Amino acid sequence: MVQTTKDKILELLKKESALSVNELIKHLNITHMAIRKHLSTLEKDGLISSQDVKQEIGRPIQQFFLTAKGKRLFPNNYESISVEFLKDIEEIHGRESIRQLFENREERLIDQYSERVSGTSNQDKLRDIVHIQNEKGYMAELHQHDENQFEILEYNCPIYAVAKEFHIACQCETSMFRKVLGTENVKRVQCKTEGNNHCRFMVEFS
């Protein structure tokens, strides 16, 4: 499916949180007039908003960001997990029941991912995982630092509301990556539930 310029703007704002007109122009390689026209339409549609950000030197810079309506365009209800439902289970059966639920989910994901991660090299395995994550709406990217060190960035979290309330969801995802990739050296160094703009994993193979 071909992305429109508006789609690209929305995706960039999702990834970067906030961007100025000049920053958007650099990313999209279109004219100032064209970007302004698209931004105006997106603002009228209620998908983005803007604010002036003070600079150390010079005039404030206008930055654009997604509104709540704009953020809802991205997946945020993966597998229909409900915070309220999980809270009810916790109230009835205790905290241990929540841990067991997420560990069961982790085991299912390990089986599902292991069947689909067919790459022979470490890089290919990571590419397979990133591909699966993108199918699930995580907006993931893979970066390689050297032969054995890699980085996974996830700009969206389809289960953010659940993970914010139950951090074990994040722990289980990290654990799942370790088991599927066959390395204990998978560390989540940034997390959206802790106020970061994205989730970031460092992966190292010995």
ABEGO torsion letter per residue (X at the ends): XBBBAAAAAAAAAAAAGBBBAAAAAAAAGBBAAAAAAAAAAAAAAGABBBBBBBBABEBBBBBBBBBAAAAAABBAABGGBBAAAAAAAAAAAEAAAAAAAAAAAAAAAAAAAAAABABABAAAAAAAAAAAAAAAGAGBBBBBABAABBBBBBABBAAAAAAAABAAAAAAAAAAAAAAAGBABBBBABBAAAGBABBBBBBBBX
